[in-house]
Amino acid sequence: MTALLLEIKDLFCERDDRTLFENLSFKLFSGSVLQVKGKNGSGKTSLLRILCGLYQGYEGQVKFFGHDLADDRECLHQSLTFIGHKVSVKQALTARENLSWYANIQPQLDANLIHSALVAVGLDDYADVLCQNMSAGQKRRVNLARLFMLPDANFEHSLWVLDEPFTAIDVEGVAKLEQRILYYVENGGSVVLTTHQTLRIKTVELLNLDN
């Protein structure tokens, strides 16, 4: 039975005196994928940051499992994995060290899965290479490896928020990430993402900010 994960009511946001969106309302249920679409500057990244509790310059209501995000961010953060469009790795650490650091600050991630996660994203031979010596695509894959560190038992009622996750990823990497997303939602996880990629996941719902 699906559960109501996110409920957004009458969301309004403006940046630089320009309205990005207003009267925006939608619901996200467990086991589903919501793809946010829109032109550059339409507010896609701002919306994702609001959903993660990283931006408070909005009006309206954001609820996570019935909890108002403004009052209880801890409830969300214990179940959330956010990957932004900018590569977020510590350059002076290796791939393995970066993932170990993430596991320390995100208790939902299992440090015992670091090796298998690196294998999944094709970085097992680069586990101990400093990220400053990696290509943009390899750094992106270090970030994405976190999506393979969530134990299956923790999928239900958890949320991935992904901002252009396929950027700088080759065809094989795109296919593996799509498979991972599909496996995740089939087992109760939920995803909100932005991408210019045509997803081959049939159950994707679309939210178009241009409308």
C-alpha positions in Angstrom: 0.0 0.0 0.0 1.5 3.4 -1.1 1.9 6.1 1.5 1.7 9.9 1.0 5.3 11.0 1.3 5.3 14.6 0.3 2.5 17.1 0.1 3.0 20.5 -1.4 0.4 23.2 -1.1 0.2 26.7 -2.7 4.0 27.0 -3.0 5.2 30.5 -4.1 8.9 31.4 -4.8 10.6 34.4 -6.3 14.2 35.2 -7.0 15.6 38.6 -7.9 12.1 40.1 -7.9 10.9 37.5 -10.5 8.2 34.9 -9.7 9.5 31.4 -10.4 6.3 29.6 -9.5 3.1 30.3 -7.5 0.1 28.3 -6.4 2.1 25.1 -6.9 0.6 22.1 -5.4 1.3 18.4 -5.8 1.6 15.1 -3.9 4.3 12.4 -4.0 3.5 8.9 -2.9 6.0 6.2 -1.9 7.2 4.0 -4.8 7.0 6.8 -7.4 9.2 9.1 -9.6 8.4 12.7 -10.2 10.3 14.4 -13.0 10.4 18.2 -12.8 10.6 19.9 -16.2 11.0 23.4 -17.3 13.2 25.9 -19.1 16.4 27.2 -17.7 15.5 29.7 -14.9 12.0 28.2 -14.4 12.9 27.3 -10.8 13.7 23.6 -11.0 16.7 23.7 -8.7 15.0 26.1 -6.3 12.1 23.7 -6.0 14.4 20.8 -5.2 16.3 22.8 -2.6 13.0 23.8 -1.0 12.0 20.1 -0.8 15.3 19.3 0.9 14.9 22.1 3.5 17.9 23.9 2.0 16.1 27.1 1.0 13.5 28.9 3.0 12.7 31.8 0.7 9.2 30.6 -0.2 5.6 30.8 0.9 3.2 27.8 1.2 3.4 24.5 2.9 5.8 21.5 2.5 4.8 18.4 4.4 6.9 15.2 4.7 4.9 12.3 6.1 2.4 14.8 7.5 5.2 16.8 9.3 5.5 20.5 8.3 9.0 20.9 7.0 9.3 24.3 8.6 8.8 22.7 12.0 10.5 19.3 11.7 13.4 19.1 9.2 15.0 16.2 11.2 12.2 13.9 10.0 13.1 14.6 6.4 16.9 14.6 6.7 17.0 11.1 8.2 15.3 9.7 5.1 16.7 12.0 2.4 19.5 11.6 -0.1 20.2 14.8 -2.1 22.5 15.0 -5.1 22.8 18.5 -6.6 23.8 19.4 -10.1 27.2 20.5 -8.8 29.7 17.8 -8.0 30.0 17.6 -4.3 33.2 15.8 -3.3 36.2 16.7 -1.2 39.0 17.0 -3.7 41.8 16.1 -1.2 40.0 12.8 -0.3 39.9 9.6 -2.3 36.6 8.2 -3.6 36.5 5.7 -0.8 37.2 8.4 1.8 34.5 10.6 0.4 31.9 7.9 0.7 33.1 7.0 4.2 32.7 10.7 5.1 29.1 10.7 3.7 28.3 7.6 5.6 29.3 9.3 8.9 27.0 12.3 8.3 24.1 10.4 6.7 23.1 7.5 9.0 20.8 6.0 6.3 23.9 5.1 4.3 25.8 1.9 5.1 29.6 2.2 5.1 29.8 -1.6 4.5 28.4 -1.1 1.0 31.1 1.4 -0.1 33.1 -1.2 -2.1 30.0 -2.6 -3.8 28.8 0.9 -4.5 32.1 1.8 -6.2 31.9 -1.4 -8.3 28.3 -0.5 -9.3 29.4 2.9 -10.7 32.6 1.5 -12.3 35.1 3.1 -9.9 36.5 0.0 -8.1 39.9 0.6 -9.7 39.8 4.2 -8.6 38.7 3.7 -5.0 42.0 5.1 -3.6 42.6 7.8 -6.2 42.3 11.4 -5.0 39.2 13.1 -6.4 41.3 16.1 -7.5 43.0 13.7 -10.0 39.7 12.4 -11.4 37.7 13.6 -14.5 34.3 15.4 -14.1 32.5 12.2 -14.9 34.4 10.2 -12.3 33.7 12.7 -9.6 30.0 12.7 -10.5 30.1 8.9 -10.2 31.6 9.2 -6.7 28.6 11.3 -5.8 26.2 8.9 -7.4 27.7 5.9 -5.6 25.8 7.1 -2.5 22.6 5.8 -4.2 24.1 2.3 -4.0 24.9 2.6 -0.3 21.3 2.6 1.0 20.3 -0.9 2.2 17.2 -2.5 0.6 15.5 -2.6 3.9 15.7 1.2 4.1 14.1 1.9 0.7 10.5 2.3 1.9 9.6 5.8 3.0 12.9 7.2 1.8 13.4 10.0 -0.7 16.0 10.7 -3.4 16.2 14.3 -4.7 18.4 14.4 -7.8 19.3 17.5 -9.8 20.5 16.5 -13.3 22.0 13.2 -12.1 22.9 12.0 -15.6 25.2 15.0 -16.4 28.7 13.9 -17.5 27.8 10.2 -17.3 28.4 7.9 -20.2 25.7 5.7 -21.8 26.6 2.7 -19.7 26.5 4.8 -16.5 23.1 6.2 -17.5 21.7 2.7 -18.0 23.0 1.5 -14.6 21.6 4.6 -12.8 18.2 4.2 -14.5 18.2 0.5 -13.4 19.0 1.6 -9.8 16.3 4.1 -9.7 13.8 1.6 -11.1 14.8 -1.0 -8.5 14.6 1.6 -5.7 11.1 2.7 -6.5 9.8 -0.8 -7.2 10.8 -1.5 -3.6 9.1 1.5 -2.0 11.5 4.4 -2.5 10.5 7.7 -4.0 12.4 10.0 -6.4 12.1 13.7 -7.4 14.5 14.6 -10.2 15.3 17.0 -12.9 16.9 15.8 -16.2 17.0 16.5 -19.9 17.4 12.7 -20.3 14.5 10.8 -21.8 13.8 8.3 -19.0 12.9 4.7 -19.8 11.0 4.3 -16.6 7.3 4.0 -17.5 5.8 5.2 -14.2 7.3 8.7 -14.2 5.0 11.5 -13.4 5.8 14.9 -14.9 5.6 18.3 -13.2 6.1 21.1 -15.7 7.1 24.5 -14.2 6.5 26.2 -17.6 2.8 25.7 -17.4 
